[in-house]
């Protein structure tokens, strides 16, 4: 029976307003309790350190704590998989890196980076480089490559995961020189560097978490992978200037599940922006030889949509798809 009387129409309208009120009120009250922020890397490494400080500085401006949850594995994409099934209420967030855009082309994933996330803010980017122990016989990249080519299968190098940017860079170098070496993937930089420290691998191609080891003289930095030399190690050449035509970095930011309320997204964005500009966080970035790379939520999403087809090309070009 259709509702025709004025009283019935008013009741129907009030019911509709009541149904709309809870999510609106919830958005206005946000955040009412602590927020979970996934760090998709193991505890103890540089990635973990900067995420913890970012959580601390952002929490000051958000008005609630951001609780870091370490969920390492799958080249830093476990957090993305978790987001795909989380409630879009603002209390479930994760760091995303370029691996999230590449992984779906390598293996079957429970997420689609084009459809399953709300992109909140771009924060920074990881720089990479190749390090060996200081007691190794190689003083530069060429000496290391000459040894690797003369000793097929003897050299091992670690990274933070299969298909990670450093892994693909090392594959490209090997293809160019006809080198046969063994890739050893770990769950994160801290595990990788511990393996190098213990002499379990020959070298590490990883993010700048190796910085303190280089500065203390325990590791030797042979080359960096970015577009320009890192100011902290101005005497170390890039692969690009050594003639490899390679410039690899990995921007990262913060995202939540799809369909988040715009008011909640704005509150999170504004708090993270202040958090990433906080001197405490900037100091951590400097220690890791990183720089702030701010992107608004809209720009971060545009950047992601541009990166997705680029990562597909990389997977196809270097045969990274896992059978």
C-alpha atoms as one frame of an Amber mdcrd trajectory, in Angstrom:
protein
   0.000   0.000   0.000   1.446   3.375  -1.069   1.920   6.173   1.462  -0.325
   9.125   0.454  -1.394  10.973   3.613   0.653  13.939   4.910   1.189  12.167
   8.221   2.455   9.048   6.491   4.801  11.080   4.290   6.195  12.893   7.329
   6.811   9.585   9.118   8.546   8.194   6.045  10.766  11.284   5.834  11.655
  11.105   9.525  12.538   7.433   9.150  14.795   8.217   6.209  16.525  10.957
   8.189  17.000   8.614  11.114  18.635   6.063   8.870  21.009   8.698   7.504
  21.870  10.195  10.856  24.167   7.507  12.327  26.900   7.631   9.636  26.767
  11.437   9.533  27.043  11.658  13.303  29.831   9.081  13.313  31.800  11.110
  10.766  31.376  14.256  12.843  32.562  12.465  15.996  35.549  10.862  14.252
  37.893   9.840  15.713  36.191   8.528  18.830  38.952   6.011  19.611  42.380
   4.860  18.455  43.096   4.208  14.763  44.883   1.076  13.479  47.722   1.826
  11.070  49.339  -1.145   9.344  53.092  -1.120   8.839  53.569  -3.887   6.249
  57.187  -4.474   7.328  58.814  -6.242  10.301  59.671  -4.349  13.503  63.140
  -2.896  13.856  63.861  -1.612  10.350  63.891   1.883   8.884  60.386   1.503
   7.435  59.045   0.515  10.834  60.858   3.390  12.543  59.428   6.075  10.288
  55.919   4.642  10.475  56.036   4.691  14.276  57.204   8.285  14.390  54.599
   9.307  11.804  51.928   7.648  13.953  53.184   9.565  16.974  53.301  12.971
  15.263  49.987  12.498  13.441  48.234  11.394  16.610  48.982  14.769  18.179
  46.944  16.522  15.516  44.261  13.873  15.079  43.387  13.819  18.763  43.621
  10.023  19.041  46.448   7.518  19.024  47.446   5.708  15.859  48.365   2.163
  16.826  51.005   0.561  14.607  50.385  -3.071  13.663  53.277  -4.849  11.934
  52.024  -7.228   9.229  55.048  -8.094   7.082  55.165 -10.308   4.021  54.225
 -10.379   0.329  56.571  -7.469  -0.479  54.697  -5.112   1.813  51.200  -5.833
   0.467  49.648  -7.601   3.476  48.260  -4.279   4.681  46.601  -3.696   1.320
  44.945  -7.123   1.489  43.674  -6.297   4.978  42.209  -2.972   3.816  40.202
  -4.657   1.096  38.018  -6.293   3.762  38.064  -3.587   6.448  35.227  -1.244
   7.389  35.516   2.174   5.691  35.061   4.021   8.987  38.518   5.599   9.170
  39.833   3.302  11.881  41.624   0.965   9.455  44.584   2.419   7.531  47.761
   1.104   5.920  50.919   2.264   4.262  50.955   1.552   0.511  54.034   1.347
  -1.708  54.520   0.716  -5.418  54.555  -3.015  -4.701  50.779  -2.795  -4.179
  50.429  -1.704  -7.809  52.804  -4.396  -9.095  51.770  -7.452  -7.085  48.395
  -8.077  -8.817  50.254  -8.653 -12.078  52.611 -11.153 -10.426  50.244 -13.282
  -8.338  46.563 -13.492  -7.541  45.772 -10.865  -4.892  42.632 -10.209  -2.802
  42.699  -6.530  -3.741  42.479  -4.295  -6.784  44.518  -1.095  -6.294  42.294
   0.764  -8.731  39.009  -0.004  -6.960  39.585  -1.126  -3.365  41.271   1.839
  -1.652  40.638   5.402  -0.559  43.898   7.251  -1.191  44.385   9.698   1.681
  47.848  11.254   1.352  51.272  10.741  -0.226  54.065  10.995   2.343  57.566
  10.125   1.095  59.539   7.643  -1.000  62.116   4.926  -0.441  65.588   5.247
  -1.943  67.600   2.108  -2.646  71.196   1.039  -2.985  73.574  -1.918  -3.107
  75.724  -2.593  -0.036  78.332  -5.187   0.892  80.176  -5.796   4.138  83.121
  -3.484   4.707  85.474  -6.475   4.980  84.547  -7.642   1.468  87.124  -7.258
  -1.325  84.995  -5.003  -3.564  85.500  -1.242  -3.455  83.132  -0.309  -6.268
  80.281  -1.727  -8.316  82.440  -2.780 -11.256  84.687  -4.933  -9.073  81.621
  -6.578  -7.553  80.077  -7.284 -10.975  83.359  -8.640 -12.349  83.529 -11.096
  -9.464  79.884 -12.110  -9.877  80.332 -12.778 -13.594  83.511 -14.800 -12.993
  81.783 -16.869 -10.294  78.348 -17.977 -11.590  75.903 -18.857  -8.826  78.299
 -17.941  -6.027  77.030 -14.427  -5.252  73.825 -14.040  -3.236  71.963 -10.807
  -2.681  69.070 -10.045  -0.371  66.080  -7.747  -0.832  62.850  -7.107   1.028
  60.887  -9.331  -1.330  60.365 -11.042  -4.658  59.439  -8.484  -7.300  60.510
  -5.564  -5.130  62.141  -2.595  -6.910  65.677  -3.596  -5.837  65.057  -7.145
  -7.049  64.037  -5.981 -10.520  67.027  -3.618 -10.640  69.426  -6.457  -9.854
  67.761  -8.634 -12.495  68.243  -5.881 -15.056  71.935  -5.577 -14.165  72.374
  -9.356 -14.351  70.718  -9.517 -17.766  72.990  -6.798 -19.096  76.201  -8.490
 -17.938  75.196 -12.141 -18.299  75.515 -12.679 -14.548  74.081 -15.634 -12.661
  73.489 -14.819  -9.007  70.984 -15.924  -6.400  68.230 -13.675  -5.078  67.276
 -14.218  -1.415  63.980 -12.477  -0.553  63.192 -11.498   3.045  60.074 -10.108
   4.715  61.681  -6.722   5.307  64.858  -4.659   5.381  65.722  -5.515   8.982
  65.877  -9.253   8.190  67.829  -8.612   5.001  70.473  -6.471   6.704  70.791
  -8.909   9.593  71.567 -11.636   7.051  74.276  -9.497   5.456  75.713  -8.608
   8.847  75.906 -12.283   9.724  77.608 -13.176   6.449  74.694 -15.284   5.211
  74.444 -13.349   1.924  77.039 -11.576  -0.211  75.231  -8.264  -0.662  71.994
  -6.432   0.017  69.963  -4.435  -2.481  67.508  -2.629  -0.256  66.181   0.628
   1.122  68.320   3.097   3.046  67.873   1.249   6.322  71.495   0.293   5.689
  72.463   3.948   6.268  73.662   3.597   9.880  75.762   0.555   8.899  77.380
   2.530   6.074  78.021   5.521   8.334  79.552   3.319  11.049  81.855   1.634
   8.564  80.281  -1.831   8.780  78.884  -1.781   5.234  80.217  -0.356   1.988
  77.757   1.381  -0.347  78.609   0.559  -3.972  75.826   2.423  -5.812  72.441
   4.034  -5.275  69.431   3.456  -7.505  67.774   6.887  -7.643  67.821   9.672
 -10.196  70.503  11.645  -8.357  73.196  11.061  -5.754  72.043  11.069  -2.162
  73.279  14.123  -0.281  74.278  12.001   2.700  76.708   9.948   0.557  77.780
  12.393  -2.163  80.749  10.276  -3.290  78.625   7.234  -4.153  77.512   7.116
  -7.809  74.049   6.277  -9.075  73.362   3.461 -11.509  72.140   6.087 -13.933
  75.427   7.950 -14.042  77.299   4.647 -14.319  75.512   4.151 -17.626  72.732
   1.742 -16.696  69.829   4.059 -17.473  68.113   2.924 -14.265  66.429   5.256
 -11.759  64.259   3.403  -9.246  62.500   4.815  -6.181  59.312   3.757  -4.393
  56.871   6.499  -3.321  54.593   5.632  -0.415  51.521   7.008   1.270  48.546
   6.221   3.473  45.259   4.697   2.316  42.068   3.252   3.747  39.302   0.989
   2.434  37.107   2.161  -0.442  33.970   4.252   0.179  35.270   6.234   3.148
  33.310   9.307   4.251  34.740  12.536   2.819  34.727  14.264   6.224  36.731
  11.427   7.762  39.202  11.432   4.866  39.750  15.184   5.267  40.371  14.862
   9.017  42.894  12.100   8.409  44.574  13.921   5.534  44.962  17.142   7.514
  46.357  15.316  10.556  48.837  13.294   8.470  49.977  16.415   6.625  50.785
  18.129   9.902  52.366  14.904  11.143  54.662  14.606   8.121  55.704  18.253
   8.533  56.545  17.765  12.208  60.298  18.213  12.935  60.445  14.821  14.650
  59.261  13.015  11.508  61.440  15.134   9.217  64.452  14.119  11.310  63.629
  10.433  10.801  63.318  10.967   7.044  66.682  12.723   7.021  68.278   9.837
   8.917  66.963   7.487   6.225  68.087   9.765   3.371  64.458  10.349   2.370
  62.510  13.493   1.632  58.851  14.441   2.129  56.881  13.910  -1.098  53.457
  15.301  -0.296  50.475  14.406  -2.468  46.868  15.281  -1.725  44.388  12.412
  -1.723  43.263  13.213  -5.271  46.826  13.537  -6.532  47.854  10.350  -4.748
  45.049   8.467  -6.476  46.044   9.926  -9.866  49.643   8.882  -9.220  48.486
   5.365  -8.340  46.404   5.062 -11.508  49.443   6.116 -13.535  51.714   3.670
 -11.726  49.496   0.612 -12.234  50.081   0.198 -16.012  53.767   1.069 -15.533
  54.146  -1.784 -13.060  52.387  -4.147 -15.457  55.020  -3.357 -18.084  57.823
  -4.108 -15.602  56.309  -7.466 -14.666  55.905  -8.473 -18.302  59.298  -7.174
 -19.410  61.237  -9.003 -16.707  59.033 -12.124 -16.544  58.125 -11.592 -12.898
  54.738 -13.300 -13.066  54.765 -16.254 -10.696  53.400 -19.535 -12.012
